Amino acid sequence: DQSTYKPSSALVDEEKEFLKVAKKIRDVTKLQERQAQGESLQQLQLDKIAGKAKLIEELVDLASKLPSRTEVLDKNPDILELIPSSIMRALEKQRADDQRRRERKETREAEERKRPEFMCRHEKPIVKVVVSSDSRFLFTCSKDKYVLCWSL
């Protein structure tokens, strides 16, 4: 019995929250444009405009919590313009550091996979035995999917 659960979105919670706040900021920006054109706004709309600074603070906080591989920042350049440049530099540095760390880890794991594993015996039954042409080595393979080399 395997679960049939499939996540509804590929985005993590922090990315979803970032996008929600970004939408609110865009809505407030539209209200500001309407106000600049001379349209009179309701009190609730004016309150939203007054809360824009708080939304930007929340956005900055969420941006620092985004995963390093996120595409959310790249896909929202209009919102990135609202984040102070010093914070953006710190975020970019953090993303670059995470990328380098991830690359080092992948390299290390690849090297570990290539490194021969020393075993003193097979874990499962042996299925084939072969002697080298110079009769110096004996090779055994088993159902554990390993080939062991024995010196004679």
C-alpha positions as CSV (number, residue, x, y, z in Angstrom):
1,D,0.0,0.0,0.0
2,Q,1.6,3.2,-1.2
3,S,0.3,6.6,-0.4
4,T,-1.3,8.5,-3.3
5,Y,-0.7,11.9,-1.6
6,K,0.8,14.4,-4.0
7,P,1.7,17.9,-2.9
8,S,-0.5,20.6,-4.5
9,S,2.5,22.8,-5.1
10,A,6.2,22.5,-5.7
11,L,6.8,25.6,-3.6
12,V,7.7,25.4,0.1
13,D,5.7,27.4,2.7
14,E,8.2,30.3,2.8
15,E,7.9,30.8,-0.9
16,K,4.1,30.7,-0.7
17,E,4.2,33.3,2.1
18,F,6.6,35.5,0.1
19,L,4.3,35.4,-2.9
20,K,1.2,36.3,-0.7
21,V,3.0,39.3,0.7
22,A,4.3,40.3,-2.8
23,K,0.7,40.2,-4.1
24,K,-0.5,42.5,-1.2
25,I,2.3,44.9,-2.0
26,R,1.3,45.0,-5.7
27,D,-2.3,45.7,-4.6
28,V,-1.2,48.5,-2.4
29,T,0.9,49.9,-5.3
30,K,-2.1,49.9,-7.5
31,L,-4.1,51.8,-4.8
32,Q,-1.3,54.4,-4.6
33,E,-1.5,54.8,-8.4
34,R,-5.2,55.3,-8.2
35,Q,-4.7,57.8,-5.4
36,A,-2.1,59.7,-7.4
37,Q,-4.6,60.0,-10.3
38,G,-6.9,61.9,-8.0
39,E,-9.3,59.1,-7.2
40,S,-10.7,59.2,-3.6
41,L,-10.2,56.0,-1.7
42,Q,-12.1,54.5,1.2
43,Q,-10.6,54.5,4.7
44,L,-9.7,50.8,4.5
45,Q,-7.8,51.4,1.3
46,L,-5.9,54.3,2.9
47,D,-5.1,52.0,5.8
48,K,-3.6,49.5,3.4
49,I,-1.4,52.2,1.9
50,A,-0.3,53.2,5.3
51,G,0.7,49.6,6.1
52,K,3.0,49.2,3.0
53,A,6.2,49.8,5.0
54,K,5.2,46.9,7.4
55,L,4.5,44.7,4.4
56,I,7.9,45.5,3.0
57,E,9.5,44.6,6.3
58,E,7.6,41.3,6.3
59,L,8.8,40.7,2.7
60,V,12.4,41.3,3.7
61,D,12.1,38.9,6.6
62,L,10.5,36.2,4.4
63,A,13.2,36.8,1.7
64,S,15.9,35.8,4.2
65,K,14.1,32.6,4.9
66,L,13.7,31.5,1.3
67,P,15.5,28.3,0.2
68,S,18.7,29.0,-1.7
69,R,17.5,27.3,-4.9
70,T,14.3,29.3,-5.1
71,E,13.2,30.9,-8.3
72,V,10.7,33.2,-6.5
73,L,13.2,36.1,-6.3
74,D,14.1,35.8,-10.0
75,K,10.5,35.8,-11.1
76,N,9.5,38.9,-9.1
77,P,11.9,41.6,-10.1
78,D,9.4,44.4,-9.4
79,I,9.2,43.2,-5.7
80,L,13.0,42.9,-5.5
81,E,13.3,46.6,-6.2
82,L,11.6,47.3,-2.9
83,I,14.1,45.3,-0.9
84,P,17.1,47.4,0.3
85,S,20.3,46.8,-1.7
86,S,22.3,45.9,1.4
87,I,19.8,43.1,2.2
88,M,19.8,41.9,-1.4
89,R,23.6,41.7,-1.4
90,A,23.4,39.6,1.8
91,L,20.8,37.4,0.3
92,E,22.8,36.9,-2.9
93,K,25.9,36.1,-0.8
94,Q,23.9,33.6,1.2
95,R,22.6,32.0,-2.0
96,A,26.1,31.8,-3.5
97,D,27.5,30.3,-0.3
98,D,24.7,27.7,-0.3
99,Q,25.4,26.9,-3.9
100,R,29.1,26.4,-3.3
101,R,28.4,24.3,-0.2
102,R,25.9,22.1,-2.3
103,E,28.5,21.7,-5.1
104,R,31.2,20.7,-2.6
105,K,28.8,18.1,-1.0
106,E,27.9,16.7,-4.4
107,T,31.6,16.4,-5.4
108,R,32.4,14.7,-2.1
109,E,29.5,12.3,-2.5
110,A,30.5,11.5,-6.1
111,E,34.1,10.8,-4.9
112,E,32.8,8.5,-2.1
113,R,30.7,6.5,-4.6
114,K,33.9,6.0,-6.8
115,R,36.0,5.0,-3.8
116,P,36.3,1.2,-3.5
117,E,34.5,-0.3,-0.5
118,F,36.6,-2.8,1.4
119,M,34.7,-5.9,2.5
120,C,35.9,-9.0,4.2
121,R,33.0,-11.2,3.0
122,H,29.8,-11.2,1.0
123,E,26.5,-10.6,2.7
124,K,24.6,-12.9,0.3
125,P,25.3,-16.2,-1.5
126,I,28.2,-16.3,-4.0
127,V,27.0,-16.9,-7.6
128,K,30.3,-16.9,-9.6
129,V,34.0,-17.4,-9.0
130,V,36.8,-16.4,-11.4
131,V,40.5,-16.7,-11.2
132,S,42.7,-14.1,-12.9
133,S,44.8,-15.1,-15.9
134,D,48.1,-14.9,-13.8
135,S,46.5,-16.9,-11.0
136,R,47.3,-14.2,-8.4
137,F,43.7,-13.1,-7.7
138,L,40.3,-14.8,-7.2
139,F,37.2,-12.7,-7.9
140,T,33.8,-13.6,-6.4
141,C,30.4,-12.1,-7.1
142,S,27.3,-12.6,-5.1
143,K,23.7,-11.7,-4.9
144,D,24.6,-8.7,-2.8
145,K,25.8,-7.1,-6.1
146,Y,29.4,-6.8,-5.1
147,V,32.5,-8.2,-6.7
148,L,35.3,-9.0,-4.2
149,C,39.0,-9.5,-5.1
150,W,41.0,-12.0,-3.1
151,S,44.8,-12.3,-3.4
152,L,46.1,-15.9,-3.7
